[in-house]
């Protein structure tokens, strides 16, 4: 089993930046992909970005050029640098991890961290 713990959420003004972190523990040897989803009030959960062990990434069109994912395989940690934040980025952000190679399929989920962007 894998446990994921997020940190770094908060309140920021539009145009500002935040950095999210997610540390994995437990059976981390099985993890191939890690990523971030988000869910805004009244909306479906959506993939923000995923990354494989080899660094291959998949970004949602809405965050390309503003968000950057990075991964430290030795520390089993993934980061999400969010710049030029917009009010529509407000959501609960969930860290995810998966055993396969599909960047849209994940097996493990964190509890989520709130990101609020004020206008």
C-alpha positions as CSV (number, residue, x, y, z in Angstrom):
1,X,0.0,0.0,0.0
2,X,1.1,3.6,-0.7
3,X,0.3,6.6,1.4
4,X,0.5,10.2,-0.1
5,X,0.7,13.3,2.0
6,X,0.3,16.7,0.4
7,X,1.4,20.1,1.6
8,X,1.7,23.7,0.4
9,X,-1.8,24.7,-0.3
10,X,-3.2,28.1,0.8
11,X,-4.7,31.4,-0.2
12,X,-3.0,33.6,-2.8
13,X,-3.9,36.5,-5.0
14,X,-4.4,36.2,-8.7
15,X,-1.1,36.3,-10.5
16,X,0.7,34.8,-7.5
17,X,2.4,31.5,-7.0
18,X,2.2,28.4,-4.8
19,X,4.2,25.3,-4.6
20,X,2.6,22.0,-3.7
21,X,4.6,19.0,-2.4
22,X,3.6,15.4,-2.1
23,X,5.6,12.7,-0.3
24,X,4.9,9.0,-0.9
25,X,5.5,6.3,1.7
26,X,4.9,2.6,2.0
27,X,5.3,0.4,-1.0
28,X,6.9,3.1,-3.1
29,X,8.9,0.7,-5.2
30,X,5.7,0.0,-7.2
31,X,5.1,3.6,-8.2
32,X,5.7,4.5,-11.8
33,X,3.5,7.6,-12.3
34,X,2.7,10.5,-10.0
35,X,0.5,13.5,-10.6
36,X,-2.0,16.0,-9.5
37,X,-5.7,16.2,-9.9
38,X,-8.0,19.0,-8.8
39,X,-11.7,19.4,-8.1
40,X,-13.5,22.7,-7.9
41,X,-16.9,23.1,-6.2
42,X,-19.6,21.6,-8.4
43,X,-17.2,20.3,-11.0
44,X,-15.7,16.9,-11.8
45,X,-12.2,16.0,-10.7
46,X,-9.8,16.7,-13.5
47,X,-6.2,15.8,-14.2
48,X,-3.8,18.7,-13.9
49,X,-0.6,17.0,-14.7
50,X,1.1,13.6,-14.5
51,X,4.7,12.5,-14.7
52,X,6.5,9.2,-15.2
53,X,9.7,8.1,-13.5
54,X,11.6,9.0,-16.7
55,X,10.2,12.5,-16.6
56,X,7.6,12.2,-19.3
57,X,4.7,14.6,-18.5
58,X,1.1,15.2,-19.5
59,X,-0.4,18.6,-18.7
60,X,-3.9,19.8,-18.9
61,X,-4.2,22.6,-21.6
62,X,-5.5,25.0,-19.0
63,X,-2.3,24.9,-17.0
64,X,0.4,24.6,-19.7
65,X,3.0,27.3,-19.4
66,X,1.9,28.2,-15.9
67,X,2.3,25.0,-13.9
68,X,5.4,22.8,-13.7
69,X,5.7,19.4,-12.2
70,X,8.9,17.9,-11.0
71,X,9.8,14.7,-9.3
72,X,12.5,13.4,-6.9
73,X,12.5,9.7,-7.3
74,X,15.1,9.2,-4.5
75,X,12.8,11.0,-2.1
76,X,9.5,9.6,-3.6
77,X,8.3,13.2,-3.8
78,X,6.5,15.2,-6.5
79,X,6.2,18.9,-6.6
80,X,3.8,21.2,-8.4
81,X,5.0,24.8,-9.0
82,X,2.0,26.9,-9.9
83,X,2.6,30.4,-11.3
84,X,0.4,33.1,-12.7
85,X,-2.5,31.7,-10.7
86,X,-6.1,32.5,-11.7
87,X,-9.3,32.4,-9.7
88,X,-10.4,29.5,-11.8
89,X,-7.5,27.5,-10.4
90,X,-9.2,27.4,-7.1
91,X,-9.9,23.8,-6.1
92,X,-8.8,21.0,-3.8
93,X,-5.6,19.6,-5.3
94,X,-5.1,15.8,-4.9
95,X,-1.7,14.1,-5.2
96,X,-1.9,10.7,-7.0
97,X,0.3,7.8,-7.8
98,X,0.0,4.7,-9.9
99,X,1.8,1.4,-10.6
100,X,1.3,1.5,-14.4
101,X,2.6,3.8,-17.1
102,X,-0.7,5.4,-18.1
103,X,-0.5,9.1,-17.1
104,X,-4.3,9.2,-16.9
105,X,-4.7,6.2,-14.5
106,X,-3.8,6.3,-10.8
107,X,-4.2,3.8,-7.9
108,X,-3.4,5.9,-4.9
109,X,-4.7,9.2,-3.6
110,X,-3.8,11.8,-1.0
111,X,-6.3,13.6,1.2
112,X,-6.1,16.8,-0.8
113,X,-5.0,20.3,-0.1
114,X,-7.0,23.5,-0.7
115,X,-5.8,26.1,-3.1
116,X,-7.7,29.4,-3.2
117,X,-6.9,32.1,-5.6
118,X,-8.6,35.5,-4.9
119,X,-9.3,38.0,-7.6
